[in-house]
Amino acid sequence: MPVPVPRQRAIPAAESGQAQATSLPRTQAAQGPAARSKPPTDTLTLLVIEDDPAGSPIVPEMLDAAGRPIRLRTARNLTEAERLLTDDVHCILLDLALPAPGRAADEEDDDELAVLRHVLQLAPRHAVLALTASGDAERGAEAVRVGAQDYLFRDELDGRLLSRAIRYAVERKRSDTAERRLTESRLRAQENARLERGLLPTPLLEGSSLRFAARYRPGRSRALLGGDFYDTVRTPDGTVHAMIGDVCGHGPDEAALGVELRIAWRALTLAGLCGDELLSTLQQVLEHERDNDETFATLCTVDIAPDGRRAGLCLAGHPAPLIARPDRPAELLPYDNNGPALGLLPRARWPRMQVELGPAWSLMLYTDGLIEGRVGESGERLGQDGMVELVRRRLAAGLTGEDLLRATVSEVRDLNGGELTDDVAVVLLDRGA
């Protein structure tokens, strides 16, 4: 419903000492210009855009909810309004009879609300009250649909109700803004989740008896991905190929490069490359895609034979995987032939080691974010030995698969005394007896 307000005398365009005195109680007006030059920052300010000074709806003693006077500014046109529209203005009272920008007062306009649309574009964060002729409720309602918080009739003005209308408009605008930001945040979260699902890999293990689990935690706050990456695919001959890697650094450029390397690894693996040939080609990809010559990436690749009992292992500056078997404690696979990280040496080679896995096993690939967390007050690194001991305890407690990875990453974080600063990626492949 529109709020009626009485016509009052005019004040000059722009905020003046007389206008301030009109809207202030006597005790404050008597204090002089110096006292009025620094009003409280939480005082409401109304900007009136009205081209008829004689009919400007200025009301003395407009009060906010706390009983403080509402400050007033006036402008005769949109040019003056734009100059007066500072951050301390909370609400705009706009005369819809004003001509649209670029049109004379006597020139017709097909869009009766063009001036309102212009003000809403000029002041998207401010509450707007539309002022229209008495009885023109249809135009006022249309103004609200376009974006105004409320509409008022020009010839039915009342100071008390105008004050209430201003307070209502400001609060409604704040509520609308908060609701819009919440909606935008939800949509952004949904888009981020879809993006994350698209960038993180879906393992291609159809036809394999191996069980797959993974955990991923970017080190950057609110990041979707870090520089860590992983993937797992099964080729037509029955071989299961797994990979995990880490691009140095933690920014979005490193995350993007990690995604490129993962996609390249999958394509090359499905094309039949493995071992040294695969890593040499990935190094070429890295050299072409990186932003500077100092960027490098560590990598661990494992190709598991169709019978699941043997695997080929290549390490490019990456920590060795952990293997757990039913008949012995969890341990690290050999890493004596660890080659250099990708991007460090132009013509490097990466030997492929043959590893006997046995009939039943769990193989865990991880990035160094899992082992570089701090432990206790001493601040020492957890290290590979600490991680192996931690996993042994979890395995002894009967944890497997996702539960094992979740508990391991959580304990590493707890030992660190809070969130880990480095990216963490862990992949687990299981083969039953």
N, C-alpha and C positions, 0 to 999 in steps of 0.2 A: 504494500500500500504506500502511496506517496505521502510525504510528511509536509503539511502546510506550514508556511513561514511568512511573517508580515514584511511588507516593503518598508525600507528605512532610507535614511539619507545617504548620499554618496560620499565617497572619499576620493582623493586624486589617484590616478594610475600609479602603480607601484606602492610599496609599503612606505608609509610616512609616519612621522611622529604623531600627527593628528590621528591617523588610523589606529595607531597603537594605543593612544590614549582613549580612543572610543571603545576599544575592546578590553581595557584594563579597569579594575576597580580604582576608586579615587586614591586609595592609599598608595597604590603602585604608580598611578599617573603623576602623583605629586612628587615622586622621587626624582623626576627629571630624566632627560635623555640618557645620561650616563648609566643610570640604574636599569633602564629599559634596554640597553644595547646588548645585554647578555642574558636573554631569557633562559629559563631552565630547558635543558635539552629534551626533556620528556613532555614539554608543552605542545599541544596540538596546534598546527598551523594550517589555515585554510587559504587557498588561492582562488579568488573569484575572477572569472573571465567573463566580462560583461561590457558591451560597447555603449551602453546608455548610462552615463554617470549619474543622471538624475534618478534613475530607477535602480541603482545598485543596491542589492539587498544586504546592507550592512546592519548588523544587530548588535547593540551594546551588551556587554556582559554575557557573551556566549561562554558557557562553562563546560569543561570536560568532566569525566566521571568523578574525578577527585576534587572538583570544585575550583580548579584553576582556570583562568580565562583562556579562551582559544584565540590565538594570534591570527591576524588578518592581513592579507595582501590582495591587491586588485590589479587587474590588467584589462585594457580596453580592446586588445586584439591578441592574436596568437603569437605575434612577434614579441610583444611585451611579456606575455605569459612564459615564453621559452626562456627569457632572461631571468624571470623571477622563480622559475621552477628549480629550486635548489633541493638538496637532500633533506633539509629540515621541513619541507612541505609534506603534509600527510594526506591532504584531501583537496580536490579541485571541485569547485562549483561552476559548471559550464552552462552558459546560455546557448541553447540549441538554435536560437535565432541568428547567431553570428554567421556571417558568410564563410563559406569554405575557403581555404587558402587559395589565392590566385583569382578569386571572384569578388566582384563588387557587391555592395549590400543589396542593390536593386536587381541583381542578375539572378535568374532562376537556376536552380541546381536539381538535377534529376535525383540525386541522393540527398534526402533531407537530413541525414545523419553524417554527412561527410566531415563536418567540423568535429563531431565526436570521434569518428574513426581516426582523424588526424591527431587529436589529443591523446587517445589511447595508445597510438603508436609513439607519440612523443614522450608519454609518461606511463610506460607499462607497469611500473611498480607502485603507482599512486592510486588511491581510491578516487573515484569520480562520481559526483552527483550531477545529474542532468536537470537543468532548469527549463521548463517549458510553459506555454500559455495555459491558463486555467481551462479545464475541460478537455485538453488534448492528451487524455490518458493513453490513447493508442500509440501516439508517438513516444510518450514516456516509457511505456512497456517495451516498445521496440528498442529504445536506448538501452534498457537493462539487458535485453537479449543480445545486443551488440557487445556489451562489456561494461556498462556503467553499473555501479553498485545499487543505485536507487534513482528515482526521479522526483522532482518537486514542482509544484505549481507556482508560477511567478507571483500571482496576485493573492496568494494565501500563505503569507510568511509569518512565522512565529518564532521568536528567539529561542524559547526553551526547546521546542520541537526540532528546530534547525540544529541546535547543539546535539540533541540526541541522534539526529540523522547523520551528522558528521561522525560521531563516535561509532555508530552502527556501521557506516560505510568503511571506516578505517579497520574495524575489527573483522568485517566480512572480507575485505581485501587481504588482510593478514591470513585469515583462515583459508581463503582460496589459494593464496600463494603457497602456504604450507601443504595443502592438499595436492597442488600441482607438483611441488618438489617431491612429495612422497610418491606420487604416481610415476614421476620421471625416474626416481631412484629404483622403484620396483621394476620398471621397464628396462632400465639399464642393467639391473641384476639379472633379469631374464635373458637379455641379449648377451651379457657376459657369460652366463652359464652355457648358452648355445654356442658361443664362440669357443669356450673352453672345451666343450665336448667335441667340437670340430677340429681343434688343434691337437688335443691329446689323442693318441692312437687307439684304435679298436683292434685288438689282437686278431690275426688271421690264423686260427688254429683248427679249423674245421677238419675232422678226420683224425685228429691227434688225441691220444689218451692223456696227455699232459694237462695238469691243472695250472691255471694262470692267476696271479694276483699282483696288484701294483698299488703303490702309494706315491702321491706327488704333493709336494708342499713348496711353493715358491718362497724365496726369502724376502722379496720386496713386499712392503705393505700394500694391500689391496691389489696386488698384481694377479693376473690370470696365469701367466707362465713365467718361469725363470729361464736361465740358460741351460738347465738340465733337460734331457730328452731321452726317450726310450721307445722300443717297438719290438714286436714279436710276430713272425710270420712262418707259415709252413709251406714249403715248396712242393711241387707235384711228386717228387721222388720220396716224400715222407719225412724229409729232414726239417727239423724245427730250428729256426734261426732267431736268436734273441740278441738284443743290443741295448746298451745304455751309454750315455755320453754326457759331457759337461763342457759348455762353452765358457771360457774365462770371462768373468764380469757378471753383473746382475741386472743390467738395464733392458729396455725393450728391444734394442738392437741385437743384444745377445740372445734374447728369447726368440726373435725372428730367425736368427741364424740357426739356432737349435732346431726349429721346425723345418727349415730348409734341409739341414743335414739328415734329419729323420726321414723325410720324404724321399730324399735322394738314396738313402740306405735301403729303404723298402723297394724302390724301383730297381736298384742295382741287384739286390738280393733275388728278387723275382726274375730278373734277367739272367741269373745263373752265376753271378760273381760272388766270390767269398775270399776270406783270408787277405793276403797281401795285395792282390789285385783290387779287391773291393776297397780297402783302406787307402790305397794309392789314388784311386779315382775320387774318393771322398775328400782327400786332401786337395785335389784340384778344384773341387766344388767350393771348399772352404776358402781357398786362395782367391777365387774369383768373386765370392760373395762378401767377404769380410770388408770392414771399413778401413782397417789399417793393418800393416804387416805384423803388428804385435799380437793380434788376436789369434788364439789357438783353441783347440778343443781336445779333451781326452776322450777315449772311447774303449769300450770293452765289447767284443763280439763273441758269441758262442753259437756253434752249429752242432746240434744234437742229432746223432745218427737215427735212422728210422726205428731201430730196435731199442733206442733209449738208453743203451749201456755205455756209449762212448760219445765224446764231444771234442770238437776242435775249438781252441781258445786263442784269441788274439787280443793283446793288450797294447793300447797306444797311450802310454803315460797314465793309465787308469788303474785304480786299486783292483786287486784280484777278487773274483767272486768267492762267496762262502758256500761250502757244500755241507749238508748234514745227511748222514746215513744212519739207519737203525742200529748198526752194530759198532758205531764209534762216535766220539764227540764231534761236534761241528768244527770245521777247520777251513782255512783258506786254501784255494787251489794254488798250484805253483805259479810264481810270477817272475822267475829268473830271466825269461826271455822277453821282458816287457820292453816294447819299442817306444820311440818318442811320441809325444802328443802330435796330433795333426796340426800342420802349419808351422812347425818349428824348423824342420830340415827339408830342403827342397827334394832330395832324392832318397828319402828314408825308406826303410824296409821293416815289415812287421811279421816276424816268424809266427807260424801257426803251430801251437802245441797240441798234441793228442793227449786227452785226459780220459781215464777210465772212471766211469760213474758208478757202475754196479746196477743191480736189479731194482733197487728202490732208493730214492734220494730226493732231497730238496735243494735247489740251487738258487742262491740269492745274489742278484746283481744290484749294485748300489752306487751312488755318487758320493764324493768326499764330504758333502754336507752332513752325512750321517755319522762321520767319524771325527769331524773337526769341532764338534761342540765341546764346551768346557765341562769340567767335572768338579763339583764342590767348590770350597773356598780357595783351594790351591790354584784354580784356574787352568789346570793342566788339560790337554786335549784328551778326549775319550780314546781316540786312536783305534786302529784295527783290532788290537788285542782286547781292548775294552769292549768293543762291539761284539767280538766273537764270544766273549764270556757272557755278555748280556743275552745274546741269542740262545746260547746254551741253556741258560736259566729258563727262558721262555719256552723252549722246546721241552725241557724237563717237566714243565707245568702242563704240557699237553697241548700247547697252542700250535695251530697250523694255519696256512693260507692267509686270508685277510686279517684274521685275529692276530696272527703272529706279527704281521707287518704293522698293524695299528698299535699293538702294545710296544713294539720295538721303537717306533718313531716317538711315541708318547714318553717313554722312559728316557730316551735321549734328550728330549726337550726338557723334561723335569730335571735331569742331571745338569742341564745347562742353566737352570734357574729361570727359564722363560723361553720365548720363541727363538728359534735358531735364525741367525742372520744370513746363512747361506741356503741356497736351494737344496732340496732333498728329493731324490727320486729313488725308489726301491722297486725291484721286480722279483717275483718269486715264481719259480717253476717247480712243480712237484710231479714225481712219478711213483706210483704205488708198486708194491711187490707183484 
